[in-house]
Amino acid sequence: MATSDPVYLRVVEDIRRQITDGTLPPGAPIPSRAQLTRKYQVGETAARHALRVLAGEGLIIGRVGSGHYVRERPDLTSLHRWRFLDHPAPFAADLQSQGRRVTWDWHSEPAEAGADIARRLRLSESTTLSKTRYVYRSDGKPLQLATSYEPMEFAAHSEEERRSLVARMYAHGIKITEVVESVHTRVPRPAESDALDLAAGVHVLHIERTHWAGDRPVETSDIVIPGDRFRITYSMPV
């Protein structure tokens, strides 16, 4: 087949097509480099590069001493945003409502706002905030990372105080009027890949969430979710 594309792309595109249409189902073995060179009439380097690309896309996974296999693709779990705002951990409450057991750890510490968080909270970059990191797990497997920022005067200092943010703000005389979320996908940072046990090629869903009281932002969070395990679901009453 005449083409100006690098020869390894012929291998990548054909195997990708077979995985997508089910010809190669999850768990199926991928031909070895030697088999690829014979089948596609390409060199050893092209065959090796094709396998590297497919692994980088998260389509196949290598097993030491065994070869490459089509990666299992779990069914995506729906995360229903805004359904459990009165819960101290809405993410956990949502999954628990779907029959999953979820646990989470958290750690709070003072931190300087910095440029991005200061912009989101409309504060000075040098403002000291309460920064809280969360790790959510189900059956010991990591599911979500979240980092929350809020003014020190609103911060929870004990497990007993860690009720829902809406209720906690209300106790300070502040009524939450709106929650704004912005979602995008991105390549995970190395620490996130390790913390969430991500396979090569898997992107994350990054949710930037901010709680507003009128025209004042009172809390903002960065939420990181594995893109191969969840879908984000929003309900918008009309």
N, C-alpha and C positions, 0 to 999 in steps of 0.2 A: 504494500500500500504506500503510494507516494505521499509524502507529507513533509512540511518544513518544520514541524514540531519536533522537539527532542524525542528520541525513540522511546525513552522510558515512559512517556505520556501515553503511548499506545497500550502499554501494559497496565498502567494506572487506570485509564478510562475503561478498559474492558473488565478488569476485576471489580472496579467500583460499580459498574453497571450490573454485574452478576450479584453483587451483595445487595444492591438496591432492589432488584427485581426478584430476589429470593432464590435465584439459581444456586448461590452460595449462602445457605442459611447460617444463623448464629452457631458458632462452634465448629463449622466446617473447616477442614484444613486448607491452607493456601499452598499452591505448588511451591516447591523449593526453588532456590535460585537456579539450580541446574535445570530443573523442569521448565522454568520460565524462559531461559535462554533458548531451549529447544523449541518450545511451543510458539514463541513470538519472534524467533530469529533475531534476538538482540544479544548484546554482549553481557558479560558478568557484571560490569559496572552499572549498566542500565537496569538490570534485574534487581541488583542490590538497592539502587536508588528508588526504584518503584516501590519496593517493600517499605523503605524508609518513609516515603511520602504517604502511603496508605496507613502506616502506623501513626504518623503525625496527624492525619485527619481523624484518628480515632476509629477507623474502620476495622483494623486488624490488631491483634496483640501477639507479641512474641513470647514464646516459652523456651527457656534455656534447654538445649538438648533435644527439643521436640519440634521446633519450627514455628510457623505463624498460623493463626486461626482467626476466623471471623469473630469479631468482638460481640459479646452478648449485648443486646440493647434492651434495657429494662423499660417497662411501661412507665410513661410519665405520670407522676402524681400531680394532681391539681392543687395549687395553693390559692385559697380564696382570700384575697386581700380585703381588709376592712371588715371582715365578718366577726372578729373577736377583739375589737378595740378595747373592750372593758376587761380584758384578761391581761395579767402581768406579762405573759409571753404569748402573743397572738399566734405566732408560727406554731408553737407547741400545741395550743388549743385546737388549731385547725387540723393538724395531723391526728391528734387524739380523737377528734370527732370522726375520723376516718378509720379508727381502730388501731392506730399506731401508738406505741408507748414511746414517749419522748422525754429526755432529760436534758438539762442544760447547766452549764457552769458560767459564772460571770465574775469579773474582776474590775473594780473601779479605781481610778487614780486621777489626781489633778493633772491637767495638761494645758499647754498654751494653745489657743485657737488655731493660729496659723492662717495663711491667706485664704484657703478654700473654705474652711469651716467658718471663719470670720465673715466671709461674704454671705454664706448661707444663713447665718444667724444675725447678720447685720450688727456685728460687734467689731471692736478693735482686734487686730491680729495678736496683740499681747495679752488679751483677756484670758484669765485662767478659768477653764471649764472642768466639769466632771466628765471624764472619758471612761466609758464602760464597754468592755469587750465581752461578747457572748459566744459560746460554742454550743450548738445543739446537736444531740445525738439520738439515734434510735437503734436499739439492740447493739449499742457500743460503736455504731458506725456514724461518722460525722455527717451532718446534713446541711448545716448552715452556719455561717459566720456573720456576726453583726457587731458594729461599733457605733455606740451612741454618744452624742455630745449634748450637754445641757448646762445652763448656768449653775454655779455651785450652790446657790441658795435653794434650788429645786431638787438637788440630788438626794437619792436614797442612800442611807448610811448603814442599813442593816437589812436582813432578809425580810423582817417584819414590815419594813417600810416599802419593800419592792412590790407594791401593788401596780395596777395598770397606770400608765402614764397619764391617761385622762383623769383618773380619780386622784392621782397624786397632785396634778396641777390644780384640780378643783379645790383640794385642801389648802392650797396657797391662794385661793381666791381667783384663780385663772381658769377661764372656760375655753377649752379647745373648740375652735369653730371649723377647722378644716385640716385635713391631712393630704399633703401633696406628695405623690410618688412619681419618679422619673426612672424608667427602666432602659438599660442598654446591655448588650453583650460585649464581652472583651476576653482577651487571653488572660488566664489567671497568673498571678505573681507566684514565684516559686514557693513562698511560704504558704500561700493559699492552696496550691496543688498538694503540698504535703499535709496540711491540716484537714483537707477534705478528701484526701486519698483519691485524687483525680487521675484518670488514665490519660495517656498522651493524646493530644488533639482535642480534648474536651474544653469548651469555653465555659465561662460562668455568666450567670445573670447577675447584674449589679443593679440594685434598687437604691436610689437616693431618696430617702423619705424625710419629710419635715412636718412637724406639728405646728400649726399656727393658732394663735389666739387673736382674732381680728387681723390687724396688719402687723402683728409681732410674731416672728418665729421664735419658739421657745425650746425646741429640741430638733436635732437633725441626726440621721443615722445613715450609715453605709451598710447595706445588707448584701451578702455574697452567697449565691445559691448555685449548685452544680447544674449546668445547662442540660445534662443528659439524664437528669432524674426528675425534674419538675417542669410544669408549665404554670404560668401565672394567669389567674382568672380574676377578672374584675366584674362586679355587678354594678350597673349604673341605673338607678331608678329614674323613670320618666313620668 
